[in-house]
Amino acid sequence: MKIAIIGGGNLGTAIAEGLLKSKFCKPADITITKRNTGTLKALADKGVTVTSNNNEAVKKSELVLLAVKPFQVAEVVAGIKKDINTKHVLVSVITGVSLADLVVMAKKKIAVFRAMPNTAIAIQESMTCISHENAATAQIDFVKGLFETVGKVVMIEDKLMDAATVLGACGTAYAMRYIRANIQGGIEIGFSSTVAALIAAQTVKGAAELLLQKGTHPEQEIDKVTTPKGCTIAGLNEMEHQGFSSSLIKGIATSYNKIVKG
């Protein structure tokens, strides 16, 4: 399928870059739109079609990927729905817009998908959650395959998509804040900021890969490095006394409530 990415902001650009790096499709098969196309010069230089005309992009595509701001989506869909027909697959990566919302906006019975990737899609390391409605098996396989080329994918019910947004998309910021704190701690105990950043980032990457590759529970891996009366358990216990786990859980719940309640 030829792909139109409506919205060349951070996420839309990251998706385009990820698709190019993965070689999922040719640059000429991707069209990306933005009012100020000058910021998309790097993609244009790689052969991606860049335009400010959403309708033009939709007409030359089979898959339309909406990557605009939540407050823009109704206006954008209203502007392109006359050019959407049964050949199209509509994919939204917009926070807070349900499948039911998309069906109502499009006013046509077409395959509709909701996908929640994160910004690591630009380096093919996204965690993407996908739900769908009115989709055929081939369409499901295509959309799933598209996002699998830029990271890992899990298919979920649409009612869980807000929760997926918090855990998978907001979660990137949570992880970055932990790494930043680790770097600051590393500087305090003697490392330069550059060395502390390398150690902190690679350690988190390695810890995540242990869980992904071995399929173990975090506590199993924690037990391997917490010796009796050792420095690791002492540090962990102090963090828990200061509310480390509870503050994370409360933060996740607060972000979720913000999406649900506005």
N, C-alpha and C positions, 0 to 999 in steps of 0.2 A: 504493500500500500504506500501511496505517497502521503506524506505527513505534513499537516499544517499546524504550527505551534502559534496559537493566538496569545500574544503577550511575551515580549522579549525581555522581561525583567530578570532578576537573579535566578529564579527557578526555571523559567522557560529557557534561558540561555544555558543553564547547567544541563538540562535534558538534551538540548541540541548538541552540546559538547560531548556528553556521554555517548550519544548515539553515533557520533562521528568516530570517537576513539574506539568504540566496540566494533565498528564497521557493520553495524546492523543494517544500514542502508547507505546509499550513495548520497553525497552532499546535495546533488541535484534533486533528490527525492524529498528534501526538507525545505519547507518555506516557513519563515518566522516573521512575525509582525510586531511592529512597535511604532508609536507616533514619531519618536525621534530615532530614525534608523541609523543615525551616525554612530550610536553607541554599539551597533552590531557589525561594525566594519570587519572585526576579526573573523566572524562567521562568514561574512560575504566573501572575504579573501580566500576562504576554504572551499567556496563553491556553493554555499547555501544561498537560496533565494531570500532576499530581505526586502520587505515592503511595508508600507504603512496602511495598505488596503486589505482589510480582513476578508472582504467578499472575494477578492481576487485569489487570496490564499485558499479559501474554502473550495472554490470552483475547481481548482487544479489538484485537489487532494481527495483521498478516501477516508483518512483518519484525521479528525479535527481534535486537537489537544488544547483545552482551555487552561491558560496559565496566567489569568489576570487577577486583580485584587477582588476580594469578595464583594465589595460595594459596586464593582464594575460589571459583574457577570450578567445581570439581567439586561442591561443596556447592550452589552456585546452580543449576547445570544439573540436579542430582538433584531439586531442589525444584520445578522448572518443567517437567520432561520429560513429566509426565502431561498437561500442557495443550498440548504441542507436537504438531501433526499435520502431515500432508502439505501443507497449505496454507501452512505457515510456511517462511520463509527465515531461517536462523540465520547471523548475522554476528558474528564475534569480532574485537575490537581488542586482545586480551590478549597481552602478550609471552610467548613461550615455549610457547604452547599450539597444537599443530599441528592441521591438518585431521583427521588420523587420530584424534587425541585427542578432538576434538569429536564425531566420528561415534560413537566408543565411548561417550562420556558420554551422548549423546542416545538411543542405542540405537534409532534409527529412521532409515529412508532418506529424508532430507530434503536440500534444497539447503543446503550449508554453505559459508560464505565466511570467509576470514581477511583482514582489512584492517589495514594499519599506517599510520595517518595520524600527523601530529604536531600540536602544540598551535596551530600557525598556522591550523588549521581554523576557529578562532573568528573569524578575519578573512578567511576564504575564500582562504587562501594555503597550504594544506597540500600536502605531497607524500605521496600515499597509494599504497602498493603493495598489490595484491589478488591472492589465489589462491582457487581454488574447487574443489568436488567435488560431483557429483550435481546440477549446476545446468543448467537449461534456458536457451536463448538469451535469452528474455525476462527471466529472473531475473538473468542476467549483465548485461544491458543496464541493468536497473533499479539494481542495486547500483553498477555503474560510473558511471551517471548521477548517482546520489546523491552520490558522492564527488567527481565532476567539478564539481559546483556549489560545492564548497568548496575547490577547488584543482586541482592536476594529478594524474593517475592513470597508473600503469603496471601492467599485468597481468604477473605473474611466476609461476614455479613455487614451490610451497610450500617446497621445500628451500632456497630463497633468502630466505625470510622473516626468519630471524634476522639475516642480513646486511643486509636492508632496514631492520630495526629500528635497527641501529647507524648506518647511513648517513643514514637519513631522520628518525628520531626522536631518537636520541642526538645526531645531527648538529646539531639546533637548539641544544643546550647548547654544543657545540663552537664554533658560530658566535658565540654570545653571549659566550663566553669570549674569543674573538678581538676582538670589538667592545669588550669591557671593557678589554682590554689596549691597544687603540688609543686609547680615551678617556684612560687613564692616561698614555700617551705624549703625547697632545695637551696635557694639563694641564702636563706637564713642560716642553714647549716654548712654553708661554705662553697657552693658551686657558683660559677658564673651563670648568668641568665641563659646563655646559649646552650651550655652543657646541661643545665637543669631542664630546659625545654625538650631537648633530645631524649634524655632519660625518661622524663615524665610521659611524653607522647608514645615512645616505643614500648614502655612498660604497659600502658593501657592497651595499646594495639596487641601486644603479646597475650595479655590477660583475656581479651575478647576472643582471640583466635583459639586459645585453649578451650574455651566453652563451645565455640562453633565447631571445631574439629573433633573434639573428644566427646561432646554431648554431655558433659558432666554438670553438676550443680555447683554454683559458686562456692558454697560452703565446703565442698570436697576439695577444691583447689586451695581455699583458705587454710584448711587443716594441714595441708602439706608444708606450709611456711610458718605455722604458729607453733613453735616449740615451747615446752614448759618454761615459764619464767623468762621468756624471750622478749626481744624488743618489738616484734610484730604484734603479739597479743597485747602488750602494754599500750602500744599506739592505737590499736583498734578499740580497746576498752575505753581509752580516753576520748576518742572520737564519738563513741556511743554515749558516753556520759554527757558530752556536749550536744547531743541530739543529731548526730550525723544521719543515721538512717531515717529517723522520724521526720527530720526537716526535708529530706528528699521526697518522702512519701507525701507529706503535706504539700510540697511544691507541685508535685504531679497532680494531686487532687485539685489544687487551686487552679492550675492551668486548664484542667478538664472542665471545672465549673464555669470558668470564664468563657469557654467555647459554648457550652450548653445554655448558660443563662445570659450571656452577653455582657 
